[in-house]
Amino acid sequence: MGSLSIWHWLIVLVVVLLIFGTKKLRNIGSDLGGAVKGFKEGMKEDTPKLNETAESGRTIDAEVKDKHHS
């Protein structure tokens, strides 16, 4: 009783198709795919390449102070 068989999933699929229709589901799928593609492209643009950061010539100068507790 806890698991759903293939027949349950087929009935759910038919009900979803009847409610939303194939055209609306196709539009939702293409919109979702476009959003994922845009997200991946945005992540590629924000990630700096190792060669670019090494060739930029920037040097970070820092001083480390050690604290001793007695």
N, C-alpha and C positions, 0 to 999 in steps of 0.2 A: 504494500500500500504506500510505502514511502517513496518509491522510485516511479518515474513516469516512463511509460513505454513509448515506442515509436508512434503508436496510434494517437496517444495524447498529444504529442508534438505536432502531428499532421492536422489534428482538429484545431489546435491553437493557431497554426499557420493559416488555415482556411479562414478562421474567424478574423484574424488580423488583415488578411487580404480583402475580405468583405467590408470591413470597417474603413480601412484607409484607401484601398484601391491600389492597383499596381503603379499608376503614374505618380501618385503621391509618395509611395515607398521608394520609387526610383529617384525622385527629386531629393528625398531625405538622404539617400545613399550617396548621391553625387555631391550634395552639400557637405556631408560629413567627410567624404574623401578629399574634397577641396580644402577643408579646414585642416585636416591632418597634413596634407601636402604643404600648405602655407606655414604650419607650425614647424615642420621639419626644415624648410628653407630658412625660416627665421632663426632657428637654432644654429644652422650652419653659418649664417652671417655673423652671429654674435660670438661664436667660438673663435678665438685667435689661433692662427696657425703657429706652430713652433718655429718655423723659419722666419716668419714676420717678426716675432718677438725677439729673436736672437739678433736679427739684422737691424733692429730699431736703434741700437746703440744707447739705450737708456740704462743708467746705473742707479741702483738703489743704495744709498748710504745710510747706515743705521749705527747706533751706539747701543751696546747692551750693558746694562747695569745689573750687577749681581747683588741681591739682598741676602744678608746673613742674619739669622735670628739667633740670639744667644740665650 
